[in-house]
């Protein structure tokens, strides 16, 4: 039982890392885009690249959420059909 608890905690840490990394990158790139759009030396090309990275990081975070969601038994594909049939 202790091993199962440890594995679950380890899995939780892994999920947290998978979510934290892209979300942190989104925030950093958004802040950079704002800096590149403001001030005397605005650089729209750099801002566009930062926004493209935000989109990619958002997709990465969404993928991580889907992986977690489908790994959870209550969200497994086909679960809704099982409840309806039962």
VENDA-V628048 format. One record per backbone hydrogen bond with DSSP energy under -1.0 kcal/mol. NH is the residue of the N-H (numbers start at 1). CO is the residue of the C=O. If there is no record, write none. Layout:
BEGIN
NH;CO
NH;CO
END
This chain:
BEGIN
5;1
6;2
7;3
8;4
9;5
10;6
11;7
12;8
13;9
14;10
15;11
16;12
17;13
18;14
19;15
20;16
21;17
23;19
24;20
25;21
26;22
27;23
28;24
29;25
30;26
31;27
32;28
33;29
34;30
35;31
36;32
37;33
38;34
43;36
47;43
48;44
49;45
50;46
51;47
52;48
53;49
54;50
55;51
56;52
57;53
58;54
59;55
60;56
61;57
62;58
63;59
64;60
65;61
66;62
67;63
68;64
69;65
70;66
71;67
72;68
75;72
76;73
79;76
82;78
83;79
84;80
85;81
86;82
END
